[in-house]
Amino acid sequence: MEKAGFTIQGKLVDVVHRKIFNAEVQVENGIIQQVKPIDQAPNIFIAPGFVNAHVHIESSMLSPVQFSKLAMKAGTVAVVSDPHEITNVCGLEGFDYMYRNAAQTPLKVFLGAPSCVPATPFETSGAIIAAKDVAHLIDTYQLKFLSEMMNFPGVVFDDPEVSLKLKEAQKRKVKIDGHAPGLNGKQLEKYVQAGISTDHECTTIEEAREKIKLGMKILIREGSAAKDFDALNALMDEYPNEVMLCTDDSHPDDLVKGHINLIVAKALRNKRDFFNVLRAASYNPIKHYQLEVGLLQEGDPADFILIESFEEASVLATFIDGVKVFDGKELTIELHDTPGVNQFFAENVALNDLKIENKGLPVRVIEAFDGSLLTGELTHLFASNQPFLESDTANDILKLVVINRYKPSTPQIAFINKFGLKKGAIASCIAHDSHNIIALGTNDRDLQAAINIIMANQGGIAIAHGEYQQALPLPIGGIMTNEDGVVVAEKYLDLQAKVHEWGSPLRAPFMTLSFMALLVIPSLKLGDQGLFDVNLFQFADLFQLPDNRDKQTETTA
């Protein structure tokens, strides 16, 4: 990419010194050589490019190259990315794929060493990243951080392997990212004392304040499923130096609309301090992770955007290392993708595989919530004249299935509430974090069909209702594709529209489904080894009554 010298004039947003002034910026060889105040300038802002402080690129369903095409159009110049989705599937080979693919794009992709592969010992992933592998990744790829330590019980209760991973990171003086939903008190203190410096899982401002007071940086997350901005945005003005912005998990239909620029716009419309917002979107993550990303200071890399209105998120141009990569309409550079990787050995399921005997006892049911990774729990008593437990659409109790993708195995079955599906079934190989097959449906035949479409494609997303069957193939790890992001978004939206047509009220049903197997987010989840009580951090009996029985629903014969 050519890095020709040039000058540009506008209203320069200096987030370092918190001021705006008319300026001429001179760029040579990708570096800002001079920032010269001038009397008059065009009514266009020159501002630091946006930084996503925590993202899983894989959740966009796009390769890093295809992800970057959409992110750069939104003014993003850098992302702090945890590749634990693909490493859960393909291990070190998956990490190397992400690194090599990201090197094909000017977007500055800073990968971390995954800390939790698998996320827990209670599920099956495609690989194990041990402490020695963490050390290897940090040293070989010169990484800046250990990715989110999701196994917070392992930190609190001194799990030997978790402790070794933390020591390897501490020895190398890299940052350690956190993931501790709801953790507080003495256990939180111990978690922070382990050197963990950030958290993106806060859902209340009280939780965030406690963590900030103990020394953590808080990432305000606004993703496709988890949206914490409304609860946390006041932190930008309360603790302006301790806050960053992130999307965490964002599906392609959201990414085509925008990225960090949309969170910035929302914050400014909420009357947050202008410089506090812009620093959360650039300065704070750059300084925290010590990223080689410019802030419009002389001697910095020329990473900046031209923007007409921050409140309208209208990016006119994006520059990275002095190269204009986006001109307000199209990318100005040509990018080339690289071959993907995968690991998929599951086999088709039969109808009998999906049967579960009715024991005449109340069943524990996962309660899903729109826009949240958290789940609740209720119980349901099925009609006593049914020999097998089937989905009960009248009471919105649907059969949920998780199947190990890495070897032929017995499906694990539970039930879920709040998906609202009235007909058909949906299935996906995007199931955080091990990415086994997850499916739910209103009847066993459609469930079987949707699951077996996933088998045929070795991953991806599928829906089925009678003769109607549709899929979005994701050949890279079963969770990504190198197809153009706009095309992928359209296909994804078509599937989602059909799921809404079939009755689901959830804004992002596939994204919500993908977290129903995440065994580190309370309270009740289903993994490939069985139903799991996250609060107790142990497997749960499907027919075991919980302590709280006041939510019980009942269907009589």
N, C-alpha and C positions, 0 to 999 in steps of 0.2 A: 504493500500500500504506500503510495506516494505521500511524503510529508513536506509539501512545498511550503515556503514561507508566505505569510500573509498578515494583514492587519484587519481588525474588525472594531467597529465602534458601537457603543450602546450604553445603557445604564447598568453599570457593573454592580453585581450583588456580592459584596465582600463579607462572607459569613465569618471569616476569622476576626475581623475588626468591627463587625456588626454595623456596616454602613453601605449606602448606595450612592454612587456618584457617576457622572458622565466620564467615560473613559475610552481610550483607544488601547487595544490589546495587540501586541506584536508577538507573533508565533514563528519560531524557526526550528526545524527539525523535531517537531512534536513537543517543544518546550516553550513555555511562556517566557519570552525574553524581557518584555517590558510592559508595565501597566501604567499608562500616562493619563492623568486627569486632563480633560478638555472642557471647553466652555459649553458646547452644544453637542448633542448626540441623538441618533434616532431613538424613537420611543419604543425600544425593544430591550428587554433585560438580557444581560449576559450573566449566567449563573452557573455555579458548580453543578455538574451532572449528578443525578440521583444515584444513591447506593441502597440496594436492598440488603439489610443487615442479617437476614436469615431466610434462605429459600431452599427448597428441594426442587431443583430443575426438573427432575423426573415427574413431579406431580403435574407439570404442564402437559405431560404425555408427549413432549417433544424432545428431540436431541438438543444438546447445548447449542449447536449451530442454529437450529430452527427456533429455539427459545430466544436466542439473542436477536433474531430478526425483529421480533415483536417488542422485546424489551427496549432495544435501542430507539425504536420509533417513539417510545414513551419517555425518552430522555434519561434512561438508565445507562450509566457508564460502567457500573461495577456491581457484582453480586457476591455475597458471602454465602457459599453454597455447601450444604451437607449432602454428600452423595450416598447416604446410607440406604436409599431405596435400591439402587442398582447393585451396591455391594452386598446387600442382603440376598440378592438373587445370584450374583456372579462373583462375589468376593473380590480379590485383588485384581482379577481380570476386568471386572466391572469398573473399578476405580480407574484403572489405566485407560479404559475406553473413554470415560468422562474427561480425563485429563487431556488425552489426545484430541478428542472431538472439540473440546473447549478452546484448544490452541488454534483452531481454524477460524475463530471469530475475534474481531477486535474488542468485543465486550470483555471487560476484565473480570474473569471468573476465578474467585479465590476459593479453592476447595479445602475442606477440612478433613481430618482423619476420623472416620466413623468410630464412635465409641461403643456402640451397642449393636453389634451384629453377631447373633440375633439380639433383638431388643430385650428379650427375657429367655431364660432356659426352658420356658414352658411352651415353646412353639418351635416349629421346624423352619429353618431358613436354608438358603442354598449354600451358605458359607459361614465360617466363623472367623471374625477378626479378633485375634488375641492381642495381648499387650505387646508381644514382639512384632506383630504386624503393624500396630500403631506406631511403634518406634521406626519401623522400616518406612512407612508412608511419610512420616514427618521429615525424616532424613533424606529420603530419595527425591521427594517432590518439593522440598523446602516449604512445607505447609506452615501456616501461621496460627492454626488453632486445632484443638481437639473438639470435634463436633458434639452436639448436645448430649449430655450425660442423662439419658432417659431413665436409666436404672437407678433412680434416686434411693430406693430401698437398699440397693447394693452399696451405695455410698454411706448411708446412715448406719447400716449394720455391718460395715467393714468386710464386704465380699472381697476375697483375696485378689481375684482377677481384675475387678473394678479398681481396687487400690493400686495395682500394678500399672494399669492404664493411666491413672491420674499421675502417678510418679513419673512415668515416661514423659508425659506432657510437661510436668513441672520441671523436670531435669532440663528440658529443652527450652524452657521459658516461653512457651507459647500460651495463648489464651485458651481457656476451657469454657465451652458453652454449656449452659444449663437447660434443664427441662424438669420442672418440679411443680406440677399443678397442685395447688392447695396445700403445699408443704409449709409449715409454720413452726413457731416456737423453737424448742431445743433442737429438733431434728433439722429445721431449716438452718439454724446456726452451724450445725456440724457440716451440712451440705456446703455452705459458703466457705467455711474454714478449710475445706478440701481444695480450695483455689478456684472454685467455679464462679464465673464472673458475670454471667448473663442469664436472663430467663425470658422466654416468650410465651409462657403458658398462663400468665395472670388473667383472671376473668373479672376480678373486682379491684377497685382502686386501693382498698385496704390491704389486700394481699400484696399489691405492687409496692405500696409505701413501706411495708415491713421489710420487703426484700431490698429496697433501695437503702434503707437505714442500716442494713447489714453490709452494704457495699456492692450490691449487684447493680448492673445496668438492666433496664427494662426495655424490651422490644415490644412496641405496640403492634399487634398483628391484625391485619385485615386481609384474610384469605378467602377462598371460595366457600369453605365450610365454617371455619372459626373466625368470628368477627368480634374483636375486643376494643375497637376504636371508641365506640360510644362510652364504654365503661372507663377507659383509661386516658382519653386525650387530654384531660386536665393536667396530667403529669408533665406535659410539655412546658407549661408555665410554672408549675410547682418545683420541678427538678429538671431544668432545661439541659443540664450537662449529663444527665443519667438516662436519657431516653433516645431510642432509635426506632426506625420504622421497618416493618417487614411484611411479607405476604405469607411466608412459611409454605403453605400448599395452595397453589392457584391453578385452576383448570384452564384449558385453552380458550374457552368462551369468555372468561374474564380477562385473560391476558390480551386478547385482541382489542379490548376496550381501553386498556391502559395498565399502568403498573404503579410504582411508587408515586408518580405524578398525581394519581387519583387520591391517594391518601393525603398528600400535601394540599391539594385543592380542598378536600373535605375539612382539614384542620383549619385552613384559613377562613373558610366559610363559617366555621365554628368560633371565629374571632380569637384564635390562638395567636400569640405573638409571632410576627413574621419571621424574625431571625431564629427564634426558638424552633420553629417548624423546619426552616431550611437547614439548620444545623443538625436536627434529628435525622434529616434525609441525606446528609452528606458529611459534615464535619465530625460528628460524634462517632459514626462507625469507622471512618477513615482513621481517626486518632486512636480509637480503642483497639482496632486490629492492626494498626500500623500498615495500612494499605498504601501501595504505590499508586495513588490516585490524586489528581490535582485539585486544588481549591482556589484556583485563579490568583495565585501568588507568583511573583517572579521566581523563575527557576522550577516551577511545578510542571508536571506533565499537563499538556493542553487538553484536559478533560472538562468539557463544559457544554452548556446548552444555550440556545437562543429561545426565548419564550416571550410571548406577548402578554399572557395573563396567567398567573399561577392559579388563581381561583377557577379558571376555566380549563386548566391543564393543557393549554395549547402550545405544544412544543413545535417550534419552527425549524430547528436544526439541532443535531447532536454531533459533537466532536469528541473523538477519543484519540489521544496521543497526536493531536493536531490534524487528524484526518476527519473530514466531514463524512460521517457514515449515514446520516439521514438528512434530507433537505426539506423536510416539512410535508413531503408527499410520498417519497419512495426512498428506499435504501440506495446509496450511491456506490456501493461496493458489491462485488460478486463473492458469494461464500460457497464453499464446497463441503459437503458432509463426508463422514467416514463410515465404514461398515460397522454394524452393531454386534452385540453379543446376546446370548440367551441361555437359559437352562430350564428345561421343561420336560418332565418324564411321567406326568399323570396320565391315566387312562380313562376312557369313557365310563360314565356311571350308568347303572341299570336302575329301573324303577324300584326294585326291591332294596337297593342301596339307600333309598331315601325314606324308607318306612321306619317308624318308631312306635313301639308298643304303648298303648294307653293303659297306664297302671291305676287309673281312677284317682290319682292324686293331683293336687294343684301343681302347676308347672311354673318355674321361675321364668320371667319374661324380661328381655332387655327393652328398656324404654328409650327410644331415640329422641333427640331434640334437634330441631332445625337450627343450623348455624352454630352448633357446638360439637366438640369432640367428646364431651362428657355424656354419660348415659345414666338413666335411673333404673329402677327395678320395680316390677309389680308381679303379681301372680294371677294365673288364669286356670280355671277348672273346665276342662273340655267335657262335652256330653259323654255320659257313661256308656251309651250304646255304641260308641265308636271303638272298634278293635285297635285302630291305629290313629295316631294324632295327625290331623290334617290342619292346614291353615283355616282360620276362622275369620273370614273377611268381614262378617257382620260386626265383629268386635275388634277389627283391625289387629288381629293376632296372626302374623305370617310366619311361615317356616323359614328359618335361616340356616344355611349350610356353609361349612368351610371344609375344603379338601386340600390336602397336602399336594402341592404341584411337583415336588421333587422326587417322589416315588409313588407307585400305586399304593393306595391306602383306603381305609374306611372313612367315609364322610362323617363329620361331626355335625350334629343337628341341635338346634335350639329354636327359640321363637322370639319375635320382635314386634314391638308396638310402635305406632306413630308414623309408619311409612305410608299408610293409607291406600295401598294398591288394591284395586278391585278386580283386576284380571291380569293374566300374564305373569311373567317372571323376568328378573334381571340378574345378570351375573357379570363378574369382573375378576380380572387377575391383578387389579390394583387393590391390595388389602394390606394396609400398613401394619407392620413394617416388613414382614417376610414375604408378602405378595403371593400368598397362596390363593386359591380360587375361593371367592365368596359369592353367595347367591341368595336371593330370597324370592318367594313367589306365592301365588294364590292357590296353586295346585301342583302336584308332583310331576305331571307330564310336561308342563311348561318349564318347571324347574330343571328337569332332566334335559330338555332341549337346549335351554340357555347355557347350562353347564357344559354340555357336549360341544356347543359352538366354540366355547373357550378352548376346549381340548383340541379341536380341529385347527384352531388358529395359533395354538401354543401361546395363549395370552390374549390381552385385549378386553373389550367390553361387548356384551351381547344382551339382546332382549328377545323374548319369544312369547307368542300367544297363538296357539293353534298352528295354522299354516304360516302365519306371519313370523319371520325371523330376520333379525338384522344385527350386524356386528360392526365394530370399529377395531380392525386388526392393529396390534401394537407389537411389531416383531422384535424390537430391541428390549430384551429382558422381559418381554410380555407386558411392558408398562410404558414404552415410548415408541415413537416412530420418527423417521426422517422425512416424512411428508410435510408439505408446507403447512405452517401453523393455522393460516386462515381456513384452509380446506379441512384440517382436522377439527377446528372449532365448529365449522358448519355440520360436519358429520356427527360430532358430539351433541350439538344442539338438536339435531333431528332425533337422536335416540332419547334425549332428555324430554323433548316435546311429547314423544310417544308415551313415555312413562307418566308424564303429567296427564295426558289424555286418558290413561288407564287408572287414574285416580290419586296418584301421589301428590300431596300438597307441598312436599319439601322443595325448597328453592334449588338445591343441588343434590338430588337423590343419590347419584353415583358417588359423589364426594362423601356424603354422609355414610353410605354403605362401606366405603373404603376404610373407615375408622372403626367399624364394629368388630374388627379383629385385632385392634391395637391394645395389647394387654398391659400397657403402662398408663392408660388414662381411665380413671374411675367411671362407673363403678362395676358394671357387669359386661363382659365381652365374650366372644366366642373365637377360640383359636383352633388350629388344626388338630390339637390334642384334647380339646374339650372346652366346656363352659368354664369361665374363669372369673373369680371374684377379685377385682383389682384391689379393693380396700384391704382384704385379708391376704392378698398376694398368694392365692392358692386356688386349685381347681374347685369347682362347685358342682353339686348334684343338681341336675335339671329338675328333679322332683322334690328337692329340699325346700321347705318353706323358709323364707327369710323372717327375720325378727319382726319387721314392720308388715303387718297383715291388713292394714286399713285400706290398702289400694286394691284389694282383691276384686276381680271381676269374675262372674260365673255364668256359664252357659248350661242350661239344663236340657235333659233329653226331651 
